[in-house]
Amino acid sequence: MGVSAKQACRQILWLAYRDFLYERRISLCFVLALMAVLAPLLVLFGLKYGLIDTLAQRLVESPYTREIIGVGSGHFDTAWFQAMTARPDVAFVIPNTRRIAASFSSLQQLATGEQLQAVQMIPTGPGDPLLATVQPQPTQLEQVILSYPAAHKLNAKAGDRLEARITRRRNNQPESTALQLEVVAIAPEAALPDEAVFVLLDLLLATEDYRDGLAVARFNWPGTPMPESERVFARFRLYSKSIYDVASLRDALLQASIEVRTQAEQIELMQSLDRNLSRVFWLIAGIGITGFLASLAANLLANVDRKRRELSIARLLGFPTRSIILFPVIQATLIGTWGGIAAILVYFLVATLLNIGFASSLQKGELICYLVPVHFLIAFLATLLCALAASAWAGYRASCIEPAEGIRDV
């Protein structure tokens, strides 16, 4: 009387598991062999992912990487800035004046008397990447944000009062005017390495008009009447939405005959490194996995040949062919499961040592080697699939075993 398919599958599962434990030395060798192949691949991929992610994160977090710098002076009208603002790859754009006009002749801290000469003015506004973490932002023309080097030289802090002096020559006569400013915040040291003052655009335009000999009614600065023609700007401050938009934005500006400087080469270098590391990883992975699959398939086949008499007797007792095929498949699954778990444990040990060893060259929160949970899930499932693929040959050989073989060997 034959064995039902359900009973046969359940019993063959138990037999495969018991055989796996009985030949534990051989089974352990298979598990260690898989671990020896998979663990280095996980570490290699962890290094690739951690290194590239760290480089990309540094590039993303640095606003200078997304900055597009115009070379020389141009002629940019309001329509041009409106068109740039409407582009989906632009995060921030603001007009800028001529370099010679974009500075205070001197800047003095009223409380201490500390003074700086020729301090650069940088126009700012809502969404400025350099001041993303700075609060509060200027809301009035007389409110400014100091760069860290300027604040250090002036010994200034938020709430201090400054006197800015602006000089010009009008009718061949030197003239100057003073302006009282309030420091509302200090920019972080990483935002700008130069001595500079972040100001609202209207204040920058007022100083440019004053230097051009024009009257500025807002501050009662004398001069010739303001022309009615549309203002044209000489420069701009421009930042892309992400580091991956820099190249396309650069190309668009170059096509418009606007010469710019960008960090596109650095970004492309990171992307090239990612591609090259991926090729190396998949080459090594392909060689290692192919070698292990061939070895596992040969050993599973040899195990079926060694158990040929026992499997033929099982056929004689009424076990169906598909249950016999499960014998090498279950053992391959056990090898893949335990080998995968062992490889992941080894990865965690090595990754921890690597991250500790490189901690001095990394910034806070960065890791040189790490993987996310989905990577482990994919690696584990891929390992099981490869193990099952390796058992296909042995499963086919097991299906060819005839019940009569067990009788002939008695």
C-alpha positions, 0 to 999 in steps of 0.5 A, a space after each residue: 500500500 502506497 504512501 499518500 503524497 502529503 505523508 510522503 512529503 512530510 516524512 521525506 522532509 524529516 529524513 532529509 533533516 535527520 540526514 543533514 544532522 547525521 552527517 553534520 561534519 559534511 553539512 558544516 563544511 557546506 555551510 562554512 563554504 557558503 559563508 566563506 563566499 557570501 560574507 565577503 560579498 556582503 562586506 564588499 557590497 557594504 563598503 560600496 554602498 557605505 562609501 558611495 552613500 557617504 560621498 553622495 550625502 556629503 555632496 548633497 549636504 554641501 550647497 557648494 556642490 549645487 552652486 552654479 557660478 557665473 563667470 564674468 558679468 552679464 546682462 540678466 533681466 527680470 524675465 530671465 530670473 522668472 524663467 530660471 525660478 520656474 525651472 523644476 531643476 532650480 532650487 534657489 536663484 537671486 539677482 546679484 550686482 557688479 562685484 565692485 558694488 557688492 561690498 561695504 567700504 567698511 563695517 564697524 562693530 559699534 559696541 567694541 569699535 572692531 572694524 573690517 574693510 571692504 566686506 563683501 555683501 551677498 544677497 539672500 532671501 527665503 530658501 537660501 541654501 547657505 542659510 538653511 539652518 539659520 534663524 531668524 532671517 532678515 525681514 528689514 533692509 537694515 537687518 543682516 546675517 554675518 558670516 562666521 569669519 566676519 562675526 569672529 573678526 568683529 567680535 559680534 553676535 546676534 543683536 549687535 549693532 553695526 555701522 556700514 560705510 559706503 563710499 563713491 565718487 560723484 562729480 570727481 568728488 569723494 563722498 560717503 554715507 553711513 548706515 546702521 545695521 542690526 545683526 539678526 544671526 550668525 551663519 555657521 562656519 561651514 556656510 561661508 569661509 569668507 568675511 561677508 554679510 548676507 543682506 536683502 537684495 533691496 539693500 544691495 541694489 540701494 548701495 549699487 545705485 548710490 555708487 552709480 551716483 543715483 539718489 536713494 529715497 529709502 535712505 535719503 541718499 542724494 544723487 541724480 534721479 533714478 532712471 525709468 528703464 528696467 534694471 539689468 543685473 550683472 550677476 546671479 546666485 544660482 543653486 540646483 535642486 539636487 546634485 544630479 541636476 547640476 549637469 543639465 542646468 550647466 548645459 542649459 546655461 552654456 547653450 544660452 552662451 552663459 559661461 559658468 563654473 560648477 562641481 559637475 566633474 566632482 559629481 560625475 566622478 562620484 557616479 563613475 566610482 559607483 559604476 566601477 565599484 558595481 562592475 567589480 562587485 558583480 564580477 567578483 560575485 559572479 565568480 564566487 557564486 558560480 564556483 560555489 554553485 558548481 561545488 554545491 551541485 556536485 556535492 548534492 549529486 554525490 550525496 544522492 549517489 551515496 544514498 541511492 539504495 536508501 532512496 530506492 527503498 523509499 520508492 519501493 515503499 511507495 514514496 512518489 517521485 516528487 517526494 524523492 526529489 525533495 530530498 536534495 532540495 531540502 538539504 540545499 535549503 538547509 545549507 542556504 539558510 544556515 550559510 546565509 545566517 552565518 554570513 550575515 553574522 560575519 558581515 555584522 562583525 566585520 562591518 562593526 570593526 571597519 566602522 570603528 577603524 575608520 571612525 576618525 576619518 568620518 563625520 558624525 552619523 557616517 559609516 564606511 560599511 553598512 547595509 539596509 534591511 532590504 539588502 539582507 532580505 535580497 541576499 538571503 532570498 538570492 542565496 536560497 534561490 541559488 541553493 535550490 538551483 544547485 539542487 536541480 541536478 541532484 533532484 533530477 538524478 534522484 527522480 531517476 532512481 528505480 525501486 528495483 535498485 534497492 532489491 538488487 542490492 539486498 
